[in-house]
Amino acid sequence: MKKHMLLPMIVLGLSLSTISEAAESRWKIGTPIATYWAGPPMTDATAQQMAEGGWNLVWCKESELAAARRHGLRAMLHEGLISPKTLDNPEAKAKLDALIARVRKHPALYAYYLQDEPSAEQFAGLGKLVAYLRERDPQHLAYINLFPTYANNKQLGTTGDTVTAYKEHLRQFVEVVKPSLISYDHYHFSVKGDNGQYFLNLAMIRQAALEARLPFLNIVQASSWTPSMRVPNGDELRWLIYTSLAYGAQGISYFVYCHPKIEGGMARADGTPTELYRAAQSLNREFVAIASQLQPLRSLGAYHVGMVPPGAAPLPSDAGFRLEPLPSESEFKLHEPVKGLVLGFFGRPGTKTKPSHVVVVNLDYKKAATATLVGPGRLSAFDAVTKRWASGKSKRLELNLPPGGGALVRAQ
């Protein structure tokens, strides 16, 4: 994962121009994704640690697929042959064909890794490779990860201000590459403060994914790779997980799991788990449980109460779910970090769908919050640990939210 200098915040409209639908394939996301970037070789010990930690997609070479299978894990295959340049070399192309033939029926295989953070100039070649893989193995994902909003124009391969350039980058990616999933990375926690573009990036990805009818995955920060960035703690990790859920993410990934030259992560160089591993161990399961409940639904909006950061939308006055009393922006100091709450609305797919579910998130990752939610029917909360819904008794529900934490509620 390359890191980038932060660009000035620019607040503009977020709606993308019409995006062509991605070419259909038989790949389906299945269980929502919990994965990572940069990990150790996939041995039985590593696979066991990841399975116990709640990860369900691991990175493997062909020789490591068996270890993933033994521990009930899905595998992302990363091999040098899986590259656009392979298609221009008959000998390498034949080797790729042989590789696909060997692995496509392996029970652990879930995805082929293609590339990290490509420029728009590389989309044509990646589109050809995606189509090539899809033709030969339509049941598995061709995975590509995108830049964040703070990448510069040269990196993106597009021009304009932050929003214009990034919107065009997303449009070209969907239209040219025709992906089955949108993945991106955005790193929020610096030593001097929080990245002001986090919700802008999340909102733009959400909109692009909705218009293309694709799931999306958020790669979040779990380490410090440079003195300017800090290692997040467990409460900050929870904030990243639940804000991603509120905006409709079906996948979460951490940078990094383990790297000898990077501070933090989920495991040390000797393989022993860190404090972040112990935090992620429960958060991964919460993410998968809640995202599974939301998977059949459509994200209808993500609305902020209290502070409304750049790129975010305020809660409409006629919203189906509301908070009482409704906090105003004047109750919060207008500085980082962002505070208040975010409400992610979800409902059955359709043009006139009303929200039936809401993810409520406490945006203060330093202290707990209470909120009274009022909805259109009897409200029940989902227990992400037991995976059970409480019985709804009232249109009002008192929520006790941990630092950076959230709750999934539905109206009956």
Secondary structure, 3 states (H helix, E strand, C coil): CCCCCCCCCCCCCCCCCCCCCCCCCCCCCCCCEEEEECCCCCCHHHHHHHHHCCCCEEEECHHHHHHHHHCCCEEEECCCCCCHHHHHCHHHHHHHHHHHHHHCCCCCEEEEEEEECCCHHHHHHHHHHHHHHHHHCCCCEEEEEECCCCCCHHHHCCCCCHHHHHHHHHHHHHHHHCCCCEEEECCCEECCCECCCHHHHHHHHHHHHHHHCCCEEEEEECEECCCCECCCCHHHHHHHHHHHHHCCCCEEEEECCCCCCCEECCECCCCCECHHHHHHHHHHHHHHHHHHHHCCCEEEEEEEEECCCCCCEECCCCCCCEECCCCCHHHCCCCCCCCEEEEEEEECCCCCCCCCEEEEEECCCCCCEEEEEECCCCEEEEECCCCEECCCCCCEEEEEECCCCEEEEEEC
